[in-house]
Amino acid sequence: MRQKLHVWVLTAAVSLGAVQPVAAQAPYPVKPIRFIVGFPPGGTNDIVARALAPKLSEGLGQQVVVENRGGANTAIASEMFVRTPPDGYTIMLNAPGHATNPALLKLNFDSVNDFAFITLVAESQNLLVVHPSLPVQSVKALIAFSKKRPGEINYGSSGIGTTVHLSAELFQFMTGVKWVHVPYKGGGPGLIALLSGEVSLYFGNVPTVIRQARTGKLRAIAVTGRKRTPAAPDIPTVAESGVPGYEVTTFYGLSAPAKTPRAIIDRLNSETVRALISPDLRERLQELGADPIGNTPEQYTAFMKNEIAKWAKVIKAAGIKGE
């Protein structure tokens, strides 16, 4: 009897010992979370992050603070990000630069293995806009005007390798026009350059340029997706405007550093998906021309791997070089 009692007590003690460390752990999160954006304030990524952050704060019960770290098409922010502790207190908004940088730059991190992908937040497309001083009203008119002036028209971008840049490169490749590329450090500076007339045209992300197009400060010509955007259903696609087969889309995703515990990844995923289901955030994103997604970590990881492979082929074929 004493032996049986001894075994029971020992078993209970071991069980309690195994449970105590878990019970002692504080529930995640217990402090504010940094939300890294790899571009300066004012661009599309910044707009999307700042629309999402308050919803995440509500769900997580802690403040989610957006922090802008612009430069090198998100590579500078990513290099800093992958060195932060994998504890769920630093997350990052991935942009297409995450998929194009491996083919353009010598990176000090692995664009797949150094990240724990949480969910694809939203997708959108670009809008081809021109300064009012450029006398064109359509894609066909722009092509004709450009072919008469090869190398004389400047176009701006938010940086080498961004979809803003690649949209223009693909357009030139498919139409035979020749423009001069003027890269800027982010969508905000690029848009300012267009509004001032420093450059004549720009393939801006819809959320970045749609307001200026609606007020007449810029002239909208076409969108780059496979179909028209609900944010501006009256604007045709490039493909239907005379360049069949043309298509460029952009995306916004959420990630954590590699080795972040799966339980934290799942919590961040569920709160993000819940936020994207909320009518006010969905409406806000759709007004900006972005379609909310919200998928699983596995689906987003597969998506990112595919994007990296796809753009590597495009960049190589176009002969694009990083800075």
N, C-alpha and C positions, 0 to 999 in steps of 0.2 A: 504493500500500500504506500509505504514511504517512497519507494522507488518510482511508482506511478505518479505520485504527487510531485516529486522532484522533476520528472520529465515534463509534467504539465506546466510547472512554474517556469522552467527553462524555456520551453516553447513560447509561452506567453511573453517572457522577457525579450526573446529574440524578435517576436512579432512586433512588440511595442517599439523596440529599437529600430526596426526597419521602417516603421510608420512615422516615427517622430521627425526625422529630417524632412520628409515630404510635408508633414503638417506644419513644420516650422517655416517652410518657404512661403514668402508673401505671394499673393496672386498677382499675375501680370495684367496690366502694368501698374507700377506704384509711383511713377514719376513721368514728367513730360517726355514726348517722343520727338526727335528731330526728323524732319521730312526734307530730304535733300533734293534740290532741283538743279540740274546741270546747266542752266542758262540764267542770264540776268533777268531781273523783274520786267514784266510787261509782255513777254512772249507767250505763246500758246501753252507751253508746258507749265509756266508759272500760273497762268489763268486756271488751268485744269487742277493743279495741285491746291491752289487756294480755294477752289470750289469744293474739293473733296475733304480737305483738312478739318473743317468744322464738324462735318458729319462723322469723321473718324473720332474726333474728340468726344462727341456725344456718346458714341458706342463704347469707346474704350474707357471713358471716365477720367481721361487725362488729356491735357492740352497737347495738340499736335502742331508743332511750330515749323513753318516752312522756312528753309534756309537756302538761299541762292548761291551757287558756286559755279559761275560761268567759265567757259573756256574749253577749247579743243573739242568742240562738239560732244560734250559731256565727259570726255576722258579725264579731265582734271578732277572733276567731282567723283567719278568712279574710282580713281586711284586712291583718293582719300577715303572713300566710303568702304572699300573692301578691307581696310585696315582698322575699321572700328570694331568694337566688341560685338560678337554675334548674340546679342541679348535681347533683341527686339526693340531697342530704344533708339535705333537709327534705321530709317527706311529711305528708299530712293524711288523717284519717278523715272522709269526708263523711257527713253525716246528712241526714234529710229537711228540716231547716232550710235546707240549701243550695238546695233546690228551692222552698221557700215564701218565703224572705226577699226575693227580687226583687219579689214582689207586696205585701210588707208594709213594707219599709224602703227608705230612700234609701241605696243602697250606693255606696261609693267604689271599686268594682271590678266587673268583668263576671263573672257567675257561670258563664259558659261559656268565653269567650275568654281569661280570665286563669288558666285551669286546664288541666292536661294530665291527663285522666282515665286511670287505670291499670287498674282492675278493680272490678267489683261484688263485694264480699267476702261478704255474706250478707244475707238478708232475714228479718224476723220480724214479729210482730204484737203488738198490745197486749192487755192483760188488764184487764178491768173489775173492780176490787176495791173493797170498801167497808170502812169501819171497823166492828168488831164491834158497836158501839153502834147502828148503823143497822139497824132491824128488817126487813131484806129478804133473801130467799134466791134470787131469780130476777130476770130482766129484767122480766117482767110485773109482779112485785110492786114493783120499783123504780119503774116507770112510774106505777103506781097511787098509790104513796106520794108520789111527787114532785108529781103533779098536784093532790093535796090540800094541798100546801105550796109553791106557786109562789114562787120567790125566797128560800126559806128554807134551802135545802140548798147548801152550799159544795162545790165540787170543785177539786182542785189540778191543776196542770200543771207541766211542766218549762220553761215559757216560752211566750209568745205565738207562734203559728205552728208549734209543734212538733206532731208527730202525736198526742202526748198531749193537747194542747189541741184539735186539729181532730177527734179522735175524739169528744170530748164535745160539740163544736159540731154535728157531724153527727148525733149521737144526739138532741140537743135538737131539731134541725131536723126530723128524721124522726118523732119521737114527740110533739112539742108540749109537752114538759116545760120548765120554766124553772129553771135553776140559777144560782149566782153563781160566777164564775171567780176563782180566786186563783192567779196565776202565780208560780212560783219560779224561781230561777236554776239550773236543772238538775234531773235526775232524782233525784239523791241528796237534796237539800233538800226536794223535793216529797214523796218517800217518807217522810222523817222527819216532815213535817207531817201526813201521813195516819196514821202509826203513833201519833202523839201525840194524835190526835183534833182537830187544828186544822182539818182539812177532813174531809168525810165520805166522799168517793169519789174515785177516781183511775183513769184509763185508762193504767196504767203499762206500759212495755215489758216483755214476758214475762221477759227475763233479770233485770230489776230487781226485780220483785215476786213471782216464782214461789216463792222460798224462804219469804217471809213468809206466803204463802197456804198453803203446805204445812204450816207449823208452827202455823197457826191464829191468827197475829197479825192477819191480814186475812182477809176472806171473799171468795173468788173467785166472780164471777157469770157472766162470759162472756168469750170472746175475740173480737177484732174482724176476724179474717181470713175468707176464703171457706170455710175448712175448719178443723177442730179442729187444735190443735198437738200434735205427738208428745210435747212436754214435759208436757202435762196433757190426755191424751185424754178424760178424764171430764168436762171442762168444755165446755159447748156454745158455739156461736158466737152472736153477737148476732142474726144473721139467722135462725137456726133457733129462736131463743128468742122470736120474735114481732115482729121488725123486718126483714122480708124486703128484700133488696137492700142492706143495710148491710154495708160492707166498708172497712177501713182497714189498710194494711200499712206497715211501716217498712223502712228499708234502711241498710246500712253499706258505704261504698265507699272506695277509696283513690285519692288524686290527688297530683300534683306541680305545682309552678308551671309556667305556660306557658313554652314555649321550652326545656324540659328536653330534652336530646338523646334521639332516639328509641331509641338503643341502651340508654340507662339506663331509659327507660320499659319497654322489652321485658324487661330484666333484672328489674326490680321486679315486672312482671306475672308472669313465669315463676316467680319465687321465691314470690310470693303464692299462685298457683294450686297450686304444689307443696305449700305449707304446708297449704292447704285440703283437699288430697287425703289428707293424713296422718290415719290413724285416730284418734289421740288428740285432735287439734284438732277434727276433725269431731264426735267424741263430745262434747267440751267445749261446742262451740257448740250442738249439738242439745239437750244437757241444759239449756242456758239458753233454749231456745226459738227459736234462730236457725238457719236453714237455709243452709249454705255454698253459695256460687254459683261465683265464679271464671270470668270471661269475658274477652273481648278488650278492648283500649282502645277500639276502634271501637264495640263493642256497649255498653260502659258509657257512652260519650259520647252515643250515641243514646238510651239509657235516661234519662240525666240531662236531656237536652233535652225529652223527653216528660214527665218529672215536673214540670219547671218550668212547662210549658204547662198541664198538668192542674190543678195546684194554684192557678195564677193564676185559672182559671175558678171553682174552688170558693170561694176567698177573696173574690172579687168578688161572687159570688152570695150569700154569707153576710154580706157587709158587715163583714168582720173588718178591724180597723185595727191597724197596728203601733204599738209604743210610741214 
